[in-house]
Amino acid sequence: MKFTRSIKCLLAASLFAAASVSVAGTTYGEGTASALQGDYRSAFTTWQSLAEGGDPRAQFNLGLMYHGGLFVEANEEKALTWYQRAAENGVPEAQQFLAVAYTEGWFGLPQNMVYAQYWIDRLNENIAN
């Protein structure tokens, strides 16, 4: 499916970006290594624990996994929840996803340009810093 392939590409891009800033041997790094090898079960288990503990990178990656149905059944509501948590914790990709989601009405959200602009502003602030 084209959509799942796109999510896998986004996940891979996220992983490669994160791998450059993660310390070898860390739990997040282990999740990254698992995902890069296609072991989404291990990656999900690792990131779920970290995401629930507040790790914004893991929160974004869980959003991608729920969005694309990687290891878990695709679930837009859960994807949105994790994207929102990641965005609130400063992950630029999540902020961009939410800006587009509110612009286009993704994930069952109503189109809302006020919320879209809010996330665009947060993204711009994040990039400027």
N, CA, C and O atoms as a GROMACS GRO file, in nm:
protein
  516
    1MET      N    1   0.084  -0.118   0.000
    1MET     CA    2   0.000   0.000   0.000
    1MET      C    3   0.089   0.124   0.000
    1MET      O    4   0.183   0.133   0.079
    2LYS      N    5   0.059   0.219  -0.089
    2LYS     CA    6   0.139   0.340  -0.100
    2LYS      C    7   0.146   0.418   0.030
    2LYS      O    8   0.252   0.467   0.067
    3PHE      N    9   0.032   0.430   0.098
    3PHE     CA   10   0.024   0.507   0.221
    3PHE      C   11   0.118   0.450   0.327
    3PHE      O   12   0.192   0.525   0.392
    4THR      N   13   0.116   0.317   0.345
    4THR     CA   14   0.203   0.254   0.444
    4THR      C   15   0.348   0.275   0.408
    4THR      O   16   0.432   0.297   0.496
    5ARG      N   17   0.380   0.269   0.280
    5ARG     CA   18   0.518   0.291   0.236
    5ARG      C   19   0.561   0.434   0.271
    5ARG      O   20   0.675   0.455   0.313
    6SER      N   21   0.471   0.531   0.255
    6SER     CA   22   0.503   0.670   0.290
    6SER      C   23   0.530   0.684   0.439
    6SER      O   24   0.623   0.755   0.479
    7ILE      N   25   0.449   0.618   0.522
    7ILE     CA   26   0.470   0.624   0.666
    7ILE      C   27   0.603   0.558   0.701
    7ILE      O   28   0.676   0.609   0.787
    8LYS      N   29   0.636   0.447   0.636
    8LYS     CA   30   0.764   0.382   0.662
    8LYS      C   31   0.879   0.475   0.625
    8LYS      O   32   0.980   0.480   0.696
    9CYS      N   33   0.865   0.549   0.516
    9CYS     CA   34   0.968   0.644   0.477
    9CYS      C   35   0.982   0.756   0.580
    9CYS      O   36   1.093   0.795   0.615
   10LEU      N   37   0.868   0.806   0.629
   10LEU     CA   38   0.872   0.909   0.734
   10LEU      C   39   0.937   0.856   0.861
   10LEU      O   40   1.016   0.925   0.925
   11LEU      N   41   0.903   0.732   0.897
   11LEU     CA   42   0.962   0.671   1.016
   11LEU      C   43   1.112   0.656   0.996
   11LEU      O   44   1.190   0.685   1.086
   12ALA      N   45   1.153   0.610   0.879
   12ALA     CA   46   1.296   0.593   0.852
   12ALA      C   47   1.368   0.727   0.860
   12ALA      O   48   1.477   0.735   0.918
   13ALA      N   49   1.310   0.832   0.804
   13ALA     CA   50   1.372   0.965   0.811
   13ALA      C   51   1.383   1.012   0.954
   13ALA      O   52   1.486   1.068   0.994
   14SER      N   53   1.279   0.989   1.032
   14SER     CA   54   1.280   1.025   1.174
   14SER      C   55   1.389   0.948   1.248
   14SER      O   56   1.459   1.003   1.333
   15LEU      N   57   1.402   0.822   1.215
   15LEU     CA   58   1.500   0.737   1.282
   15LEU      C   59   1.641   0.780   1.250
   15LEU      O   60   1.726   0.786   1.339
   16PHE      N   61   1.667   0.808   1.122
   16PHE     CA   62   1.802   0.848   1.086
   16PHE      C   63   1.839   0.982   1.150
   16PHE      O   64   1.952   1.000   1.193
   17ALA      N   65   1.744   1.074   1.156
   17ALA     CA   66   1.770   1.202   1.222
   17ALA      C   67   1.795   1.181   1.370
   17ALA      O   68   1.886   1.242   1.427
   18ALA      N   69   1.717   1.096   1.433
   18ALA     CA   70   1.732   1.071   1.577
   18ALA      C   71   1.859   0.994   1.606
   18ALA      O   72   1.922   1.014   1.710
   19ALA      N   73   1.897   0.905   1.516
   19ALA     CA   74   2.016   0.823   1.540
   19ALA      C   75   2.140   0.911   1.552
   19ALA      O   76   2.234   0.877   1.623
   20SER      N   77   2.140   1.023   1.482
   20SER     CA   78   2.257   1.109   1.487
   20SER      C   79   2.271   1.180   1.621
   20SER      O   80   2.380   1.226   1.655
   21VAL      N   81   2.162   1.191   1.698
   21VAL     CA   82   2.170   1.259   1.827
   21VAL      C   83   2.154   1.165   1.945
   21VAL      O   84   2.168   1.207   2.060
   22SER      N   85   2.125   1.039   1.919
   22SER     CA   86   2.109   0.946   2.031
   22SER      C   87   2.242   0.881   2.065
   22SER      O   88   2.329   0.865   1.978
   23VAL      N   89   2.257   0.846   2.189
   23VAL     CA   90   2.380   0.784   2.236
   23VAL      C   91   2.369   0.634   2.218
   23VAL      O   92   2.267   0.573   2.252
   24ALA      N   93   2.474   0.574   2.162
   24ALA     CA   94   2.473   0.430   2.140
   24ALA      C   95   2.447   0.358   2.272
   24ALA      O   96   2.502   0.394   2.375
   25GLY      N   97   2.363   0.256   2.266
   25GLY     CA   98   2.334   0.177   2.385
   25GLY      C   99   2.216   0.228   2.466
   25GLY      O  100   2.173   0.161   2.560
   26THR      N  101   2.165   0.344   2.432
   26THR     CA  102   2.048   0.392   2.506
   26THR      C  103   1.926   0.314   2.462
   26THR      O  104   1.925   0.254   2.355
   27THR      N  105   1.825   0.316   2.543
   27THR     CA  106   1.702   0.245   2.511
   27THR      C  107   1.641   0.300   2.383
   27THR      O  108   1.595   0.223   2.299
   28TYR      N  109   1.640   0.432   2.366
   28TYR     CA  110   1.586   0.490   2.243
   28TYR      C  111   1.666   0.440   2.123
   28TYR      O  112   1.608   0.405   2.019
   29GLY      N  113   1.796   0.436   2.137
   29GLY     CA  114   1.882   0.387   2.030
   29GLY      C  115   1.854   0.242   1.996
   29GLY      O  116   1.861   0.202   1.879
   30GLU      N  117   1.823   0.163   2.097
   30GLU     CA  118   1.788   0.023   2.072
   30GLU      C  119   1.658   0.014   1.993
   30GLU      O  120   1.645  -0.069   1.903
   31GLY      N  121   1.562   0.098   2.026
   31GLY     CA  122   1.436   0.101   1.950
   31GLY      C  123   1.460   0.142   1.806
   31GLY      O  124   1.400   0.087   1.714
   32THR      N  125   1.548   0.240   1.789
   32THR     CA  126   1.584   0.286   1.655
   32THR      C  127   1.648   0.174   1.574
   32THR      O  128   1.611   0.150   1.459
   33ALA      N  129   1.743   0.104   1.636
   33ALA     CA  130   1.810  -0.006   1.567
   33ALA      C  131   1.710  -0.114   1.529
   33ALA      O  132   1.716  -0.169   1.418
   34SER      N  133   1.619  -0.145   1.617
   34SER     CA  134   1.517  -0.247   1.588
   34SER      C  135   1.431  -0.206   1.469
   34SER      O  136   1.406  -0.287   1.379
   35ALA      N  137   1.387  -0.081   1.468
   35ALA     CA  138   1.301  -0.034   1.359
   35ALA      C  139   1.376  -0.034   1.226
   35ALA      O  140   1.320  -0.072   1.123
   36LEU      N  141   1.501   0.007   1.228
   36LEU     CA  142   1.580   0.008   1.105
   36LEU      C  143   1.600  -0.132   1.049
   36LEU      O  144   1.618  -0.149   0.928
   37GLN      N  145   1.597  -0.231   1.136
   37GLN     CA  146   1.609  -0.371   1.092
   37GLN      C  147   1.473  -0.431   1.057
   37GLN      O  148   1.465  -0.548   1.020
   38GLY      N  149   1.367  -0.352   1.070
   38GLY     CA  150   1.233  -0.400   1.039
   38GLY      C  151   1.166  -0.474   1.154
   38GLY      O  152   1.059  -0.531   1.136
   39ASP      N  153   1.228  -0.472   1.272
   39ASP     CA  154   1.170  -0.537   1.390
   39ASP      C  155   1.082  -0.436   1.463
   39ASP      O  156   1.120  -0.381   1.566
   40TYR      N  157   0.964  -0.412   1.406
   40TYR     CA  158   0.875  -0.310   1.461
   40TYR      C  159   0.816  -0.350   1.595
   40TYR      O  160   0.779  -0.263   1.674
   41ARG      N  161   0.807  -0.477   1.622
   41ARG     CA  162   0.757  -0.523   1.752
   41ARG      C  163   0.848  -0.473   1.864
   41ARG      O  164   0.802  -0.415   1.962
   42SER      N  165   0.978  -0.497   1.849
   42SER     CA  166   1.074  -0.452   1.952
   42SER      C  167   1.079  -0.300   1.961
   42SER      O  168   1.084  -0.244   2.070
   43ALA      N  169   1.076  -0.235   1.845
   43ALA     CA  170   1.079  -0.089   1.844
   43ALA      C  171   0.957  -0.033   1.916
   43ALA      O  172   0.968   0.058   1.998
   44PHE      N  173   0.841  -0.090   1.886
   44PHE     CA  174   0.718  -0.043   1.950
   44PHE      C  175   0.724  -0.060   2.101
   44PHE      O  176   0.690   0.032   2.176
   45THR      N  177   0.767  -0.177   2.145
   45THR     CA  178   0.774  -0.205   2.289
   45THR      C  179   0.868  -0.106   2.359
   45THR      O  180   0.836  -0.053   2.465
   46THR      N  181   0.983  -0.083   2.298
   46THR     CA  182   1.081   0.009   2.355
   46THR      C  183   1.026   0.151   2.359
   46THR      O  184   1.030   0.218   2.462
   47TRP      N  185   0.974   0.196   2.246
   47TRP     CA  186   0.927   0.335   2.238
   47TRP      C  187   0.801   0.358   2.319
   47TRP      O  188   0.781   0.468   2.371
   48GLN      N  189   0.717   0.258   2.333
   48GLN     CA  190   0.596   0.277   2.412
   48GLN      C  191   0.631   0.311   2.556
   48GLN      O  192   0.572   0.401   2.616
   49SER      N  193   0.727   0.238   2.611
   49SER     CA  194   0.770   0.264   2.748
   49SER      C  195   0.828   0.405   2.760
   49SER      O  196   0.796   0.479   2.854
   50LEU      N  197   0.912   0.441   2.665
   50LEU     CA  198   0.972   0.574   2.667
   50LEU      C  199   0.868   0.684   2.645
   50LEU      O  200   0.870   0.787   2.713
   51ALA      N  201   0.777   0.662   2.551
   51ALA     CA  202   0.674   0.762   2.521
   51ALA      C  203   0.585   0.788   2.641
   51ALA      O  204   0.553   0.903   2.672
   52GLU      N  205   0.547   0.682   2.708
   52GLU     CA  206   0.464   0.698   2.828
   52GLU      C  207   0.539   0.771   2.938
   52GLU      O  208   0.478   0.835   3.024
   53GLY      N  209   0.673   0.762   2.935
   53GLY     CA  210   0.756   0.834   3.031
   53GLY      C  211   0.787   0.977   2.989
   53GLY      O  212   0.855   1.049   3.061
   54GLY      N  213   0.738   1.018   2.870
   54GLY     CA  214   0.754   1.156   2.828
   54GLY      C  215   0.856   1.183   2.720
   54GLY      O  216   0.880   1.299   2.688
   55ASP      N  217   0.919   1.080   2.662
   55ASP     CA  218   1.019   1.102   2.557
   55ASP      C  219   0.949   1.147   2.429
   55ASP      O  220   0.873   1.070   2.369
   56PRO      N  221   0.973   1.272   2.386
   56PRO     CA  222   0.900   1.325   2.270
   56PRO      C  223   0.933   1.254   2.139
   56PRO      O  224   0.845   1.239   2.054
   57ARG      N  225   1.057   1.209   2.121
   57ARG     CA  226   1.092   1.138   1.997
   57ARG      C  227   1.017   1.006   1.990
   57ARG      O  228   0.966   0.969   1.884
   58ALA      N  229   1.009   0.937   2.102
   58ALA     CA  230   0.936   0.810   2.106
   58ALA      C  231   0.787   0.835   2.085
   58ALA      O  232   0.720   0.754   2.021
   59GLN      N  233   0.736   0.945   2.138
   59GLN     CA  234   0.594   0.979   2.118
   59GLN      C  235   0.564   0.998   1.969
   59GLN      O  236   0.464   0.947   1.918
   60PHE      N  237   0.652   1.070   1.900
   60PHE     CA  238   0.632   1.092   1.757
   60PHE      C  239   0.639   0.960   1.681
   60PHE      O  240   0.557   0.935   1.592
   61ASN      N  241   0.735   0.876   1.714
   61ASN     CA  242   0.749   0.749   1.644
   61ASN      C  243   0.629   0.658   1.667
   61ASN      O  244   0.588   0.586   1.576
   62LEU      N  245   0.571   0.660   1.788
   62LEU     CA  246   0.448   0.583   1.810
   62LEU      C  247   0.335   0.638   1.725
   62LEU      O  248   0.254   0.562   1.672
   63GLY      N  249   0.329   0.770   1.711
   63GLY     CA  250   0.229   0.829   1.622
   63GLY      C  251   0.243   0.776   1.481
   63GLY      O  252   0.144   0.741   1.417
   64LEU      N  253   0.367   0.771   1.432
   64LEU     CA  254   0.391   0.718   1.298
   64LEU      C  255   0.349   0.572   1.288
   64LEU      O  256   0.290   0.530   1.188
   65MET      N  257   0.380   0.494   1.391
   65MET     CA  258   0.348   0.352   1.387
   65MET      C  259   0.196   0.330   1.386
   65MET      O  260   0.146   0.246   1.310
   66TYR      N  261   0.124   0.404   1.468
   66TYR     CA  262  -0.023   0.393   1.468
   66TYR      C  263  -0.081   0.450   1.338
   66TYR      O  264  -0.181   0.397   1.287
   67HIS      N  265  -0.022   0.553   1.286
   67HIS     CA  266  -0.069   0.616   1.163
   67HIS      C  267  -0.057   0.518   1.046
   67HIS      O  268  -0.149   0.504   0.966
   68GLY      N  269   0.056   0.452   1.038
   68GLY     CA  270   0.082   0.364   0.924
   68GLY      C  271   0.051   0.218   0.947
   68GLY      O  272   0.064   0.137   0.855
   69GLY      N  273   0.011   0.183   1.069
   69GLY     CA  274  -0.017   0.042   1.097
   69GLY      C  275   0.107  -0.044   1.098
   69GLY      O  276   0.104  -0.157   1.050
   70LEU      N  277   0.217   0.009   1.152
   70LEU     CA  278   0.342  -0.066   1.160
   70LEU      C  279   0.344  -0.143   1.292
   70LEU      O  280   0.355  -0.081   1.398
   71PHE      N  281   0.335  -0.272   1.288
   71PHE     CA  282   0.324  -0.366   1.399
   71PHE      C  283   0.188  -0.361   1.465
   71PHE      O  284   0.134  -0.465   1.502
   72VAL      N  285   0.132  -0.243   1.481
   72VAL     CA  286   0.000  -0.228   1.544
   72VAL      C  287  -0.104  -0.203   1.434
   72VAL      O  288  -0.070  -0.164   1.322
   73GLU      N  289  -0.230  -0.225   1.468
   73GLU     CA  290  -0.338  -0.193   1.374
   73GLU      C  291  -0.344  -0.041   1.359
   73GLU      O  292  -0.337   0.032   1.457
   74ALA      N  293  -0.356   0.005   1.236
   74ALA     CA  294  -0.366   0.149   1.212
   74ALA      C  295  -0.481   0.206   1.294
   74ALA      O  296  -0.591   0.152   1.296
   75ASN      N  297  -0.453   0.319   1.361
   75ASN     CA  298  -0.553   0.380   1.448
   75ASN      C  299  -0.527   0.530   1.450
   75ASN      O  300  -0.437   0.578   1.518
   76GLU      N  301  -0.608   0.604   1.375
   76GLU     CA  302  -0.587   0.748   1.364
   76GLU      C  303  -0.602   0.820   1.497
   76GLU      O  304  -0.531   0.918   1.523
   77GLU      N  305  -0.693   0.774   1.581
   77GLU     CA  306  -0.714   0.839   1.711
   77GLU      C  307  -0.589   0.827   1.798
   77GLU      O  308  -0.546   0.925   1.859
   78LYS      N  309  -0.531   0.708   1.803
   78LYS     CA  310  -0.409   0.690   1.882
   78LYS      C  311  -0.292   0.764   1.818
   78LYS      O  312  -0.209   0.822   1.888
   79ALA      N  313  -0.285   0.762   1.684
   79ALA     CA  314  -0.179   0.837   1.616
   79ALA      C  315  -0.188   0.984   1.652
   79ALA      O  316  -0.087   1.047   1.685
   80LEU      N  317  -0.307   1.040   1.647
   80LEU     CA  318  -0.327   1.181   1.679
   80LEU      C  319  -0.287   1.211   1.823
   80LEU      O  320  -0.224   1.313   1.850
   81THR      N  321  -0.323   1.123   1.915
   81THR     CA  322  -0.286   1.142   2.056
   81THR      C  323  -0.135   1.152   2.071
   81THR      O  324  -0.084   1.241   2.139
   82TRP      N  325  -0.062   1.060   2.007
   82TRP     CA  326   0.084   1.061   2.019
   82TRP      C  327   0.146   1.180   1.945
   82TRP      O  328   0.242   1.238   1.993
   83TYR      N  329   0.091   1.216   1.829
   83TYR     CA  330   0.141   1.334   1.759
   83TYR      C  331   0.121   1.459   1.844
   83TYR      O  332   0.209   1.545   1.851
   84GLN      N  333   0.005   1.470   1.910
   84GLN     CA  334  -0.021   1.587   1.995
   84GLN      C  335   0.077   1.594   2.111
   84GLN      O  336   0.130   1.700   2.142
   85ARG      N  337   0.102   1.481   2.175
   85ARG     CA  338   0.198   1.480   2.286
   85ARG      C  339   0.337   1.521   2.238
   85ARG      O  340   0.405   1.601   2.301
   86ALA      N  341   0.377   1.465   2.124
   86ALA     CA  342   0.509   1.498   2.070
   86ALA      C  343   0.516   1.646   2.032
   86ALA      O  344   0.617   1.712   2.059
   87ALA      N  345   0.411   1.698   1.970
   87ALA     CA  346   0.409   1.839   1.930
   87ALA      C  347   0.417   1.930   2.052
   87ALA      O  348   0.490   2.028   2.051
   88GLU      N  349   0.342   1.896   2.156
   88GLU     CA  350   0.346   1.975   2.279
   88GLU      C  351   0.484   1.971   2.344
   88GLU      O  352   0.521   2.063   2.416
   89ASN      N  353   0.558   1.864   2.317
   89ASN     CA  354   0.694   1.851   2.371
   89ASN      C  355   0.800   1.899   2.273
   89ASN      O  356   0.919   1.872   2.293
   90GLY      N  357   0.759   1.970   2.168
   90GLY     CA  358   0.853   2.039   2.081
   90GLY      C  359   0.908   1.963   1.962
   90GLY      O  360   1.008   2.006   1.905
   91VAL      N  361   0.847   1.854   1.921
   91VAL     CA  362   0.896   1.780   1.803
   91VAL      C  363   0.844   1.851   1.677
   91VAL      O  364   0.724   1.855   1.654
   92PRO      N  365   0.936   1.908   1.597
   92PRO     CA  366   0.892   1.985   1.480
   92PRO      C  367   0.806   1.906   1.382
   92PRO      O  368   0.708   1.958   1.329
   93GLU      N  369   0.841   1.781   1.358
   93GLU     CA  370   0.763   1.700   1.263
   93GLU      C  371   0.619   1.682   1.312
   93GLU      O  372   0.526   1.684   1.232
   94ALA      N  373   0.602   1.666   1.440
   94ALA     CA  374   0.467   1.650   1.497
   94ALA      C  375   0.390   1.782   1.487
   94ALA      O  376   0.271   1.782   1.459
   95GLN      N  377   0.459   1.892   1.510
   95GLN     CA  378   0.395   2.022   1.498
   95GLN      C  379   0.349   2.046   1.354
   95GLN      O  380   0.241   2.101   1.330
   96GLN      N  381   0.432   2.005   1.260
   96GLN     CA  382   0.396   2.018   1.119
   96GLN      C  383   0.277   1.929   1.085
   96GLN      O  384   0.185   1.972   1.015
   97PHE      N  385   0.278   1.804   1.133
   97PHE     CA  386   0.166   1.713   1.110
   97PHE      C  387   0.036   1.776   1.160
   97PHE      O  388  -0.066   1.771   1.091
   98LEU      N  389   0.038   1.834   1.280
   98LEU     CA  390  -0.084   1.892   1.335
   98LEU      C  391  -0.130   2.015   1.257
   98LEU      O  392  -0.249   2.036   1.238
   99ALA      N  393  -0.034   2.097   1.213
   99ALA     CA  394  -0.071   2.213   1.132
   99ALA      C  395  -0.144   2.168   1.005
   99ALA      O  396  -0.246   2.225   0.968
  100VAL      N  397  -0.090   2.066   0.940
  100VAL     CA  398  -0.153   2.014   0.818
  100VAL      C  399  -0.285   1.944   0.851
  100VAL      O  400  -0.383   1.957   0.777
  101ALA      N  401  -0.287   1.871   0.961
  101ALA     CA  402  -0.409   1.798   1.001
  101ALA      C  403  -0.525   1.895   1.022
  101ALA      O  404  -0.638   1.868   0.979
  102TYR      N  405  -0.498   2.008   1.087
  102TYR     CA  406  -0.605   2.106   1.109
  102TYR      C  407  -0.638   2.182   0.980
  102TYR      O  408  -0.752   2.225   0.962
  103THR      N  409  -0.541   2.200   0.893
  103THR     CA  410  -0.567   2.267   0.766
  103THR      C  411  -0.654   2.180   0.675
  103THR      O  412  -0.747   2.229   0.611
  104GLU      N  413  -0.621   2.050   0.670
  104GLU     CA  414  -0.687   1.958   0.577
  104GLU      C  415  -0.802   1.878   0.638
  104GLU      O  416  -0.880   1.817   0.565
  105GLY      N  417  -0.812   1.877   0.770
  105GLY     CA  418  -0.915   1.797   0.834
  105GLY      C  419  -0.879   1.650   0.846
  105GLY      O  420  -0.967   1.564   0.838
  106TRP      N  421  -0.751   1.620   0.865
  106TRP     CA  422  -0.706   1.482   0.882
  106TRP      C  423  -0.749   1.428   1.018
  106TRP      O  424  -0.787   1.504   1.107
  107PHE      N  425  -0.743   1.298   1.032
  107PHE     CA  426  -0.768   1.227   1.159
  107PHE      C  427  -0.906   1.257   1.217
  107PHE      O  428  -0.926   1.247   1.338
  108GLY      N  429  -0.998   1.294   1.132
  108GLY     CA  430  -1.132   1.325   1.180
  108GLY      C  431  -1.143   1.461   1.246
  108GLY      O  432  -1.248   1.495   1.302
  109LEU      N  433  -1.036   1.539   1.240
  109LEU     CA  434  -1.039   1.674   1.299
  109LEU      C  435  -1.116   1.768   1.207
  109LEU      O  436  -1.112   1.752   1.085
  110PRO      N  437  -1.186   1.863   1.264
  110PRO     CA  438  -1.249   1.964   1.178
  110PRO      C  439  -1.141   2.056   1.123
  110PRO      O  440  -1.040   2.081   1.188
  111GLN      N  441  -1.163   2.106   1.002
  111GLN     CA  442  -1.069   2.205   0.951
  111GLN      C  443  -1.079   2.326   1.042
  111GLN      O  444  -1.187   2.378   1.068
  112ASN      N  445  -0.964   2.371   1.090
  112ASN     CA  446  -0.963   2.482   1.186
  112ASN      C  447  -0.834   2.560   1.166
  112ASN      O  448  -0.728   2.519   1.211
  113MET      N  449  -0.845   2.673   1.098
  113MET     CA  450  -0.727   2.752   1.066
  113MET      C  451  -0.666   2.819   1.188
  113MET      O  452  -0.547   2.852   1.187
  114VAL      N  453  -0.743   2.840   1.293
  114VAL     CA  454  -0.687   2.897   1.416
  114VAL      C  455  -0.590   2.797   1.478
  114VAL      O  456  -0.479   2.834   1.514
  115TYR      N  457  -0.631   2.671   1.489
  115TYR     CA  458  -0.542   2.568   1.543
  115TYR      C  459  -0.425   2.541   1.448
  115TYR      O  460  -0.312   2.519   1.492
  116ALA      N  461  -0.453   2.542   1.319
  116ALA     CA  462  -0.346   2.522   1.221
  116ALA      C  463  -0.239   2.630   1.238
  116ALA      O  464  -0.120   2.600   1.240
  117GLN      N  465  -0.283   2.754   1.251
  117GLN     CA  466  -0.188   2.864   1.268
  117GLN      C  467  -0.113   2.853   1.400
  117GLN      O  468   0.006   2.884   1.407
  118TYR      N  469  -0.181   2.808   1.504
  118TYR     CA  470  -0.115   2.787   1.633
  118TYR      C  471   0.005   2.693   1.615
  118TYR      O  472   0.114   2.722   1.664
  119TRP      N  473  -0.016   2.580   1.546
  119TRP     CA  474   0.093   2.483   1.530
  119TRP      C  475   0.200   2.533   1.433
  119TRP      O  476   0.317   2.500   1.448
  120ILE      N  477   0.160   2.612   1.334
  120ILE     CA  478   0.259   2.673   1.245
  120ILE      C  479   0.347   2.769   1.325
  120ILE      O  480   0.469   2.770   1.308
  121ASP      N  481   0.287   2.848   1.413
  121ASP     CA  482   0.363   2.940   1.497
  121ASP      C  483   0.458   2.865   1.590
  121ASP      O  484   0.573   2.905   1.606
  122ARG      N  485   0.410   2.756   1.652
  122ARG     CA  486   0.496   2.676   1.741
  122ARG      C  487   0.613   2.617   1.661
  122ARG      O  488   0.727   2.615   1.708
  123LEU      N  489   0.583   2.569   1.541
  123LEU     CA  490   0.687   2.513   1.455
  123LEU      C  491   0.790   2.619   1.420
  123LEU      O  492   0.911   2.593   1.429
  124ASN      N  493   0.746   2.737   1.382
  124ASN     CA  494   0.839   2.845   1.348
  124ASN      C  495   0.924   2.885   1.467
  124ASN      O  496   1.044   2.910   1.452
  125GLU      N  497   0.864   2.892   1.585
  125GLU     CA  498   0.941   2.923   1.707
  125GLU      C  499   1.045   2.814   1.732
  125GLU      O  500   1.159   2.843   1.767
  126ASN      N  501   1.004   2.691   1.715
  126ASN     CA  502   1.092   2.577   1.739
  126ASN      C  503   1.211   2.580   1.643
  126ASN      O  504   1.325   2.557   1.684
  127ILE      N  505   1.183   2.607   1.517
  127ILE     CA  506   1.289   2.611   1.416
  127ILE      C  507   1.383   2.728   1.441
  127ILE      O  508   1.504   2.716   1.422
  128ALA      N  509   1.328   2.842   1.485
  128ALA     CA  510   1.409   2.962   1.511
  128ALA      C  511   1.506   2.941   1.627
  128ALA      O  512   1.612   3.004   1.632
  129ASN      N  513   1.469   2.853   1.719
  129ASN     CA  514   1.555   2.828   1.835
  129ASN      C  515   1.646   2.718   1.802
  129ASN      O  516   1.728   2.679   1.885
   0.00000   0.00000   0.00000
